[in-house]
Amino acid sequence: MNEEILKLNCNQLREKIRKGEIKSVEAVQTVFTQIERCEAKIGAFLSTFKDESLKKAAEVDAKIANGENVGALAGVPVAVKDNMCTTFGATTCGSKILENFHSPYNATVIEKLLAADAVIVGKTNLDEFAMGSSTENSGLKKTLNPWDLSRVPGGSSGGSAAAVAGQMCFASLGSDTGGSIRQPASFCGLVGLKPTYGRVSRYGLVAYGSSLDQIGPFAKNAADCALMLNVIAGHDEKDSTSVDEKTAALNDYLVNIEKHIEGLKIAVVPQLFEGADSEVVAAVKNAIEIYKKLGAQIVEIQMPYFEYSIAAYYLIATAEASSNLARYDGVHYGYRTKNPSDYIEVYSKSRAEALGSEVKRRIMLGTYALSSGYYDAYYLKALKVRNLIRSDFTAAFQKADCIMMPTSPTTAFKVGEKTADPLQMYLSDVYTIAVNLAGVPAVSIPCGFDNKNLPIGLQIIGSNFTEEKLLRIAKMFETQTEYHNRKPQL
Ligand code: GLN
């Protein structure tokens, strides 16, 4: 196996492939050797496409040899979370109800990756329907953290994070409804970006909480995230919630990535540090000191409604989920119960047999919150709280360019540690969830390690459509530190 290839990041690999110094076929072969070596331990993938990947790589190599134009990710092996529809392989969403579902169309992000000549080597494991924070809710397999195989990779996009951290691909896509990109990025020592709601098309992303869901990249560093965002961002007429360029101009996220932000103002919320582990707090404070040395000014602010975000989220997300998941009825597609006695049983038994307990819990919660008599007290109230949380962010961005806080209160926890208590699991997203309620973008970057050698994440939150600035702020940190270059021993 070519260790040197695995050490490269996306930007380096694509340059070398483009110059013909490395063949894409060689990169893909190397990745599959690594998958054969590590996947049995880590369990990042639900499906892999070796033959198809080698074929695509050979096509890219041939185009380059002929001097033809190639896309921005030409020949680079990437992976996607298995809640994005693909015409190749199954699209399972980590659920038994979709285990054999084959999509007749590609999600827009998949079309964009293919148009950029990326090589999609596999689809990654997730908490069933993206509901969870550890990937332990997957109905199909377990994924472990490459930094410590007794620990979870985070979730719900745990497979996409573990695949990059395990060097089984060079970047990947996840989806983030309440933290599912940022928290696993933090647990696996990666850069993970949740774009502004509307920046990336959700067409072909299996819906969980439609007003919160957003697709984004996992990568080894900020510039790789920028490269991935360049490929996937943009208006899509197939997704009416995707934003057009008149509303928010599309940036080239990569061209200015090296340029520091002059006069950077960073907001911090002192109270929010209280709930996190001491080593996490120390690493985040140390990171803020590094920004200070780079000339940043720190502004202390209050976000009085932040603490209500978990409560509001678990009403809004479950309400939307209960409606979105009504389509899995045993009739249209997906799993159908054997020998039902009537049509009611087709519906009830198919769902009872093929959906996992967390998904059922959320459907029940959401149905309850939306039911007449409770709608005003729960769902409507949660929407009002959502507006107040948004106003906290609006006020913050009048004073600063970004807000910094931990991504997660802890580093990666042990497998099984939180499965018995859903509330404990929900709390692992205390710092990420408000961001989805407000719709703003945020990135998690590696900012240190605890005494068990587990990565710690710093969350940097920006105002709407400031991904370019956020990635430049992330890059500033990388110029001063080496955390993003550390790799797990496998
Ligand atoms: N952990 C949160 C949940 O379970 C967020 C998941 C996500 O972002 N998809 O809903």
Residues whose N, C-alpha, C, O or C-beta is under 5 A from the ligand:
A	BS01	LIG	A130 M131 G132 S133 G155 S156 S175 D176 T177 G178 G179 S180 D429
